[in-house]
Amino acid sequence: YFDWDKYLKETGSVSAPSEYFRQSKTPPTNEFQVGMKLEARDPRNIASVCVASVIATTGARLRLRLDGSDNKNDFWRLVDSSDIQPVGTCEQAGDLLQPPLGYRMNASSWPMFLLRTLTGSELAPAVFFKKEPPPPPLNNFQVGMKIEAIDRKNPFLICPATIGDVRGDQIHITFDGWSGTFDYWCKYDSRDIFPVGWCCLTGDVLQPPGNI
């Protein structure tokens, strides 16, 4: 357990207000279960919507694997991400589900593969999907504010971080106690950053700061 109050006092720093983030004020509940199927945007080809399976859950997040892909391209999404939707959404819109980038079999086998993968599968109910919150109107982050952020090199980890720089609508994320190799720039409304206390509310694990 990481004590933010004590840490903020010790470091003489302030946390970024929750309204600065593109996150729900009350974190969404995660009712998904391992093995459930849904539709997801292929992170390597965002024009493409594919069938995905829930591989793991933590806090308000899902670890997803595109069916027909391997385990090297798993990715994480929040349950209120606009990148995921119930199976059948594509069809209702008159679109086709696509094979994932790097689909291992012959493209002509895709319709049969799709039929087999969905037959008898447990489809995630529509009520499990939550509406994505709107972006805050402005970038109000200031240098030195504390946040919780996903480590993009190890995206299953959420860590204490600091706003290192602000330029226009971009913010620079630095991870407390780690050298700059994990730092990154992102838009102020990124879904990869959270207010202080988020992990505590969702039951996700917040990693303690590193010790350079």
N, C-alpha and C positions, 0 to 999 in steps of 0.2 A: 504494500500500500504506500502510495506517494502522497505526502502531506503538502499540498499546494500552499495553504495558509502560512505554514512555517517557512517554506521555501521562498515565498514572496517577501516575507519579513526579512529573512536572512540576506536576500539579494537586493533588498530595497527597491523592488520593482513592482509594476502594476500589471494586471491582466487586461487584455483587450475586451471591451464590453461585448456581450453576446450578440447584440444587434448589428455588429460589424460583419458577422459571418453569414454565409449562405447555408445555414443549418436551422432546423426547426427549433423553436423556443423550448418545446418539450420533445426530447428525442423520440423518434418513432419506435414502436415496439417491433421486435423481430420475431415473427412466428414461423419463419421458414424452417424446413427440416432438411437434413442431408438427403440427397437423392431426388429431391423435387426438381421438376423441369420448368423452365420459363424461357422467354425470348429475351435476347440481349444483343446490344450492338457489339460487333467485333471490334475490340479496342485497336486492332492493327489495320482495320478497314472500316471506318465508322459509317460508311454508306450502307453497310451490309448488316442485316439482322439475322441472327442464327439461333438455333436451339442450344440452351445451356443447361447444365446440371449444377445444383448446389453441392459443393464438395465439403464446405465447412461453414460455420457461422461463428461470429464473435461480436458481442455488443450489438450495434445496429447495422452490422456489415455482413456481406455474403462473399464467400470465396467461390468463384464460378469457373467452370471449364466448358468450353464450347464443344458440343458433341461432334465427334469426327476429328477433334484436335487432340494433341498430346498434353501431358501434365506440365510441360515446360512453359505454357502460355496461360496458366491460370491467372485470374485477376480478381480484384476486390471491388465491390460496389455497395453503397448504402442502400437500405431497403426503400428509401424515398428518392432513388436516382431515376432520372428520366431515361437512362440507358437500359432499363429493364422493364418488362411488361409481361402480362399473362400470355400463355400459349393460345393462339387463335387471333391475337390482335392484328398480326400481319395480314392474315387471310381476310379479316373483316374490312381492312383498308384496301383490299384488292392487290396486296403485294405478295411476293413469294419469299419464303425463308431461304437463305443462301447457305451454301457450304462455307465453313470457316476458312480463312486464309491458311493455306498449307494442308487442306483436306487430303488425307493420305490415300484415298482410293480414287478410282476413275470417276470423273465428273458425272458420267451417265448413270452411275450406281447411286447417285445422291437421292432421287425420289424414293427408291426402295429402302435406303438406309434411314431416311427420315421416317418413313412409315414404321419400320421396325423399332426405331428408337423411341417413338411416341406411343406405340401400341402397348397398353397395359401399364404405362408409366404413371407415376403420381404427379399430376400437374399442380403447381402452386396456385391456390385459390386467388381470385382477383382481389379479395379484401386484404390480402397480405401486402399488396403493393400500395405504397403511400405517395401522395402527390409531392413533387419536388418543390421546396420553398423558393420564393422569388429571390433574385439577387438584391443585396442592399443597394440603394440608389447611388451611393458614393463610396469611394475608398477613404475611410477615416482612420486607417491604421497609422500608428506612429512608431518610429524607431524606439526599440527598448521594450515594447509591450510583449507580455508573455502569452503564449497560446499552446495548444496541443496540435501536433502535426503528424501526418503519415510520413514515414521514412520511405521515400520513393524507391530506394535501392532494396529495401526489405519491406514491401507494402503491407505485410501483416502486422507491422509494429507501429504504434502511435507513441510519440515521445514529447517531452517538454521542449519547447522551442521559443525563440525570440525573433521579433521583427528586426532584421538587421539593416534594412534599407527600404525606402519607398520611392518609386518613380512612376508617376502617372497612375495607371490602374494596376501596376505590377508591385508585388512585395517580395522581399528577399527573406527566405526562411533559413535561420541558422539553428542548429540543434545544440542544446545546452550540454556542455561537457564533451563535445566531439569536435574533431578538426573539420575544416571546411569541406572535406570530400563529400559530405552528405547534404550540403546546402543546396537550395534550388530557388529559382524565381518562379512565381506563379501569379495568376490574376487574383485580385483581392476577393473575388467571389468563388474561388476554388472550393470544391467539395472535399479537398484533402486536408483542410485546416478546421480546427474546432476551438470553441471557447474553453478556457480553463474549467475543469470539473466535468467535462463531457464524458470521459471514460468512466468516471465515478458514477454518473447517472445511467450510462448504458450497460455497465458491467463489463466493458472492454478492459483490457489490461494496459495501463500506462507504464511504459518503461521508465526506470529512474534515469536521471541525466548521466552521461558518461563522465569519466574523469580523465581529462587530457593529461 
